[in-house]
Amino acid sequence: MADFTNNLLSIVIILSSMFVTIGVMYALLKYRDATVTLPVDREQLSRIPAYGLQKQIQDLQLDLIGSMMMGLMIVSFPFAVSSIQAHIAVGKFPWVYALTGLMGLTYCGIKTWKLFSKLTKLRLGHTAEIATANELIGLQALGYQVFHDVQADGFNIDHLVIGKNGVFAIETKGRHKRNKDLRQTNGNGGGSDKKGYQVFYKDGRLNFPSWTETKPIEQAERQAKWVSQWLTKATGSPVAATPALVFPGWYVTSQSKPPFPILNHKQLVGTIPKLKTQDLTQQQVDTIIYQVAQRCLSKVE
């Protein structure tokens, strides 16, 4: 009976680390799903080139990591069980090892939480940019040239649209829709999801249902200024890039006149062609496109 108890205790000690890590991940997933929602449905977006292959690669990478960890565990498991049993049998539990393991487990738990938080933000940003890129396909059909993820000096321009009516530096911002905002709206007799998922511009601020922001406006203006300066220098003629700020999946309105277009991603095709920020000749357009294409092809430090 003592041998069985020792075996069981040894296995519980070894498996506890795995269950703690899985438990932290499960708790984070449940909390995320209970509090926030992606602004757009990823399954309803048009597939980007090689989307299927990209998903297969990601799945295989996870399977590969899982297989490597499983192999490590299969090899080390019997030795670990035997070692713990030996310590229990002689009545000298390895407290130093246990303390070290507990410290390592705590570190891994914190690391898991940080990585999961970062992954959630990256997933949100990726979904938002794909949603915007899908809509910009409609501008290409109208003769515009569209570039994505243009590398600048220490940052990137999410989307750069070039046409005869100007150059447009589009900054896409992903913001989770918070479930509590929707519940409060419906609870107050709103009867519609729109108010819970609405952002409006007023007097230099972006007003979301339960928070406000100003930095995206400043960032969009700063990046458009950089594009203007770079293209003016690169092409040898004045280029005035217009900023645009896009919030995919949000109902976007304005209560005062914004300094530049602040839009939902589905408003891009209807808005950009109507803007007359600069009258460019076809030669100027071709020169700008060439400079942007060269920058996209070269490695920017």
N, C-alpha and C positions, 0 to 999 in steps of 0.2 A: 504493500500500500504506500509505503514511504517513497519507493522508487517511482510509482505512478504520480504521486504528488509533486515530486521533484521534477519529473519530466514535464508535467502540465505547467508548473510555475516557470520553468525555463522557456517553454514555448510562448507563454503569455508575455514574459519580459521582452523577448525578441520581437514578437509581432506588435507589441504596443507602439513601437516607434512608427511602424507603417500605418497603423490605424489612427494615430494622432495626426500624422500628416494628411491622410485622407479625410479625417474629420474636419480639420481646418479648411481644406479645400471645399468640402461639402457645405460647411457653414457659410463660407464666403459666397458660394454659388446661390444658396437659398436666400441669403441677404440681398444679393444683387437683383435676383429675379423678383423679390418682394418689394423692392424700393424703386427700381428704375427700369425703363424700357428703351430699346433702341429707337431713334426717331423715325427710321424707315425700316420696312421689312426687307431684309437682305434677299429673301427668296424671290421677291418680285422685281429685283433689279435685273437689267439685261446682263448677260454674261460677258465679261471682258475676255480678250484673247487668252487662250490657254488656262481658263478658269478651272476646267475639269482636271487638267494635269497638275495645276497648282494645288488643288485640294487633295489629289492622290499623293503628291509629294509630301504634303504636311501630315497626312494620315500615316504614310510609311515611315516618316521621321519619328512620329510618336511610337509606332510599333517597334521600330529599331531601338529606341531608348528603353522601352518596356522590356524587350528581349534581353538587352544587356543587363538591366537591373535584375531581371529574373535569374539570369545565369549567375550573377554575383551572389544572389541570395541562396540559390540552390547549392552552390559550392560552400559558402560560409555557414549556412544554417546548421548542419550537423556538428560542426566544430564548435559553434557558439553554444549549442545546447549541451554538448558534452562538457564544455568548460564551466558553464553555470551549474550544472549538476555536481561537478566535482567540488566546487566551492560550497554549495549547499550541504553536500554530504559531510564535509569536514567542519561545518559550522562556521566558516569564515566567508561571509558574503563580501564580494569585492566592492566595497562602498566607494572607493576612489574611481573605479571604472563606471559605477552606476552614476556618480555625480558628474563625471565627464560626459557620459551619454546623455544625461538630463540637460546639461548645458548645450550640448550639440543639438539635441532635439528642440530646445527652446529657440536656438538660433535658426534652425531650419524652418520652424513654425513662423517666425517673424519674417524670414526671407520669403517664404511662400506667400504670406500676406502682401508683402511689398510687390513681389512679381505679379501676383494676381491683380492687384490694383493697377499696375502699369499695363498689364495685358488688357484689362477692361477698357482703359483709356485709348490704347492703340486700336483695339477692335472698334471702338466708337468712331475714332478718327478715320480709320480705313473705310468703314461703311459709309460715312458722310462723303468722303472724297469720291468713292465709286459712284454714289448717287448723283453727285454733281457732274462727274465725267460722263455718265450716261445721258444726262440732259444736254450736255455740250455737243453731243453727236448731232443734234438738230441744227446747231450753228454751222457745223462743217457742211451740212447739206445746203446751207445758204451762202457758201463761199468763204467762210471764215477759216482761218488756220488756228488750230488749238494745240497747245503744248501743256504737258502736265509735269508737275514736280520739277520745275526749273530751279537748278541750284544757283544760289546767290552767294553773297559774302557772309557765310556763317548761318544762313537760313535758306529756306526754299519758298518759291512761289508756287502755290498749289496748282493754279491753272492760269495760263496766259493766252488770251484770245486776241487775234490780230485780224483787222478788217479795214476797209476803206474809211469807216467812220471812227477809227481810233484803235488804241491798244488798251486792253482791259486786264488788270491784274486782279484775279479773283481769289479771295481768301475764303476757304471753306471751314466752318466751325461745327463740329459735332457736339451736340448737347443732349444728354439723356433726358427723356421725359419722365419726370418723377411721379410715381403712382399716387403719392399723397396729394399732389396738386389736382389730379383728376378726381380723386375721391372728395376733396373739399369742394370742387366745382359742382359735382353732381349732388353732393350733400346740401349745398346752398340753393338747390333748385335750378342749377344752370341748364340741366337737360341736354347739354352738348359737351363733347370733348374739346371743342375749339378753344374755349377760354383756358382750360387746363393746359393746353398745348400751344399757347399764343405768346409771342414775343413782340413788343412794340418799341419803336424808337421815340424818345422824347427828350429834348434839350440835352443832347450829347450822351444819353445813357440808353442802354439796352435793358428793357424791363421784362424779365421772365416772371412766371407766376409766383415764385417765392424767392427770387434773388435778382440783383441787377449787375451789369457789367459795363465797363468802358474800354478795357484793354483791347478787345477785338477791333474796335473802331480805330484806335491809335495804331495798331499793328497793320491794318489794311492800308491806312494812309502812308505809313512809313515805308511799306514795301512797294507801293505804287510810286513813291518818290524815288526810291532806289532804281526801279525799272526805268523811270523817265531819265534819270541821270546817266545810267549805263547805256541805254539805247541812243541817247543824244550824242554821247561820246563815241559809241561804236559805229553809228551810221553817218555822223557828220552833219546831221540836220535835226532840228528840234523835234522831240517826241514827248508828248504829254500823256503818260499812262493814267487811266482812270481806275481808281479802286472800286471793288465791289465785294460785298460781304454776304455770304450765303449760309443759311441755316437749313440744311435739308430736313424735311419732315415737320418743320414748325410752321405755324400760321403766322406770317410776318406782316405787321402793319406799322404805320407811322402816325404819331399824334403831333409831330412838328416836322418841318422839312429836314430830311437827313442830308449830310454833306455829300453823299454819294449813294448809289443804289444798295439797299439792304433788302435781301430777297429770300424767298423760298427757292429751292433748286428748280422747281417746275416753272418759275417765272423768268428764267434766264433767256430762253429762246424768244419770248415775247418782248423782253426789255432791252437787251443789248442792241438789236438792230435799230431801235428808236433813238438811241443816244447819239448825239452829234458832238462828240468831244473834240474831234480833229478831222479835218478833211485831207485824207492821204491819197496820193496818186498810186497807181498800180506799181510803179517803179519803187516808190517809198515802201509800200507794203512788202514787195519782194525783198528789198534790202533788209528790212526789219526781220522778216521770216528767216533769211539767211543767217543773220547774226544770232538769233535765238537758237536756230538749229545747230549752229556751230558750238554754242555754249552747252547745249544738251549732249552733244557728242564728245566734248572734251571733259577731262577730269578737273574739277574745280577744287582747289585746296581750301 
